[in-house]
Amino acid sequence: QVQLVESGGGLVQSGGSLRVSCAASGFTFSHYHMSWFRQAPGKGLEWVSGINTSGGTYYVDDVKDRFTISRDNAKNILYLQMNSLKPEDTALYFCSARQWRYGRNWSTKKDDWEYWGQGTQVTVSS
C-alpha cells in the first residue's frame, strides 16, 4: 500500500537548520509530483514547497531564500532542507504526492494532492 513517512523533525533554535525527509513506497515515486505542507498550531494547512517530476521546484514566498526541496528518485525520498529557521516556521510538516498527468497544472491546494504522510514536528525556539 502507499506509504509516505516523514522524519527528521525536531527542536532547533532560531537561525538554525534542519533537514526533513519523506520516504515513499507503494507507488512509482518518479511519476509523482511531491510537496511539503505545514500546519502551525491553531492554523490551517499551508503549502510550503513542491518539486515536479522533472525536478522543477516551487516555494511559497516566505521560505524561498531559506528552504530547498529535492528528491532522490533512486531512493524514493523527498527532502526539505530548512535554513535560517524562524519561530514562525514551527509546524507539523507533511509530505504529499500527486500523480503527473498530461495537461494538469501545478496545484498548491491540499485537496488536489492524493497521498499524505503523518507529519513530522518542527519546533523553532526564539
C-alpha positions as CSV (number, residue, x, y, z in Angstrom):
1,Q,0.0,0.0,0.0
2,V,1.0,3.6,-0.4
3,Q,3.1,5.0,2.4
4,L,4.7,8.4,3.0
5,V,6.8,8.5,6.1
6,E,8.3,11.8,7.3
7,S,11.3,12.0,9.6
8,G,13.9,14.5,10.7
9,G,11.9,17.0,12.6
10,G,12.9,18.3,16.0
11,L,13.7,21.3,18.1
12,V,16.1,23.9,16.8
13,Q,17.0,27.4,17.8
14,S,16.1,30.4,15.7
15,G,18.6,30.7,12.9
16,G,19.3,27.0,12.9
17,S,18.8,24.4,10.2
18,L,17.0,21.1,9.9
19,R,16.5,18.6,7.0
20,V,13.3,16.7,7.0
21,S,12.8,13.6,4.8
22,C,9.9,11.7,3.4
23,A,10.3,8.1,2.4
24,A,7.8,6.9,-0.2
25,S,6.6,3.4,-1.0
26,G,3.8,1.6,-2.8
27,F,3.7,3.8,-5.9
28,T,6.0,4.9,-8.7
29,F,7.7,7.8,-7.0
30,S,9.3,9.3,-10.1
31,H,5.8,9.6,-11.7
32,Y,4.5,11.8,-8.9
33,H,4.9,15.5,-8.1
34,M,5.8,16.0,-4.5
35,S,5.1,18.7,-2.0
36,W,5.6,19.8,1.6
37,F,2.7,21.3,3.5
38,R,2.7,22.5,7.1
39,Q,0.2,23.2,9.8
40,A,1.1,25.6,12.6
41,P,-0.7,25.5,15.9
42,G,-4.2,26.8,15.6
43,K,-3.8,27.5,11.8
44,G,-4.8,25.8,8.6
45,L,-2.7,23.7,6.3
46,E,-0.3,25.7,4.2
47,W,1.5,24.6,1.1
48,V,5.3,25.3,1.5
49,S,7.2,23.9,-1.4
50,G,6.9,21.4,-4.2
51,I,9.0,19.6,-6.8
52,N,7.6,18.3,-10.1
53,T,8.6,15.1,-11.8
54,S,11.1,16.9,-13.9
55,G,12.9,18.4,-10.9
56,G,11.4,21.9,-11.2
57,T,10.9,23.5,-7.8
58,Y,8.3,25.8,-6.3
59,Y,8.3,27.7,-3.0
60,V,6.0,30.0,-1.0
61,D,7.5,33.4,-0.9
62,D,8.2,33.3,2.9
63,V,10.6,30.4,2.5
64,K,12.0,31.0,-1.0
65,D,15.5,32.0,0.1
66,R,15.7,29.7,3.1
67,F,14.3,26.3,2.2
68,T,15.5,23.9,-0.6
69,I,13.4,21.0,-1.8
70,S,14.9,18.0,-3.5
71,R,14.1,14.4,-4.4
72,D,16.1,11.2,-4.9
73,N,14.1,9.1,-7.3
74,A,16.5,6.2,-6.9
75,K,15.9,6.0,-3.2
76,N,12.2,7.2,-3.3
77,I,12.9,10.0,-0.8
78,L,11.8,13.6,-0.7
79,Y,13.8,16.2,1.2
80,L,13.3,19.7,2.6
81,Q,16.4,21.5,3.7
82,M,15.4,24.3,6.0
83,N,17.9,27.0,6.9
84,S,17.7,30.3,8.8
85,L,14.7,28.9,10.7
86,K,12.3,31.3,12.4
87,P,9.8,30.7,15.3
88,E,7.0,31.1,12.8
89,D,8.3,28.0,10.9
90,T,7.1,26.0,13.9
91,A,4.6,23.5,12.5
92,L,3.8,19.9,11.7
93,Y,5.3,19.3,8.3
94,F,3.6,16.9,5.9
95,C,4.7,15.5,2.6
96,S,2.2,14.8,-0.2
97,A,2.2,13.2,-3.6
98,R,0.2,14.0,-6.8
99,Q,0.4,11.9,-9.9
100,W,1.7,13.6,-13.1
101,R,-0.9,13.7,-15.7
102,Y,-0.7,15.4,-19.1
103,G,-2.2,18.9,-19.2
104,R,-2.8,19.1,-15.5
105,N,-1.3,22.2,-13.9
106,W,0.6,22.5,-10.7
107,S,-1.5,22.9,-7.6
108,T,-1.0,24.2,-4.1
109,K,-4.4,23.2,-3.0
110,K,-4.4,20.4,-0.4
111,D,-7.5,18.7,-1.9
112,D,-5.6,18.2,-5.2
113,W,-2.9,16.1,-3.5
114,E,-3.6,12.4,-3.4
115,Y,-1.3,10.8,-0.8
116,W,-0.2,12.2,2.6
117,G,2.2,11.3,5.3
118,Q,1.5,11.6,9.0
119,G,3.8,14.5,9.5
120,T,7.0,15.4,11.4
121,Q,7.1,18.2,14.0
122,V,9.4,21.1,13.6
123,T,9.8,23.5,16.5
124,V,11.9,26.6,16.4
125,S,12.7,28.3,19.6
126,S,13.3,32.0,19.9
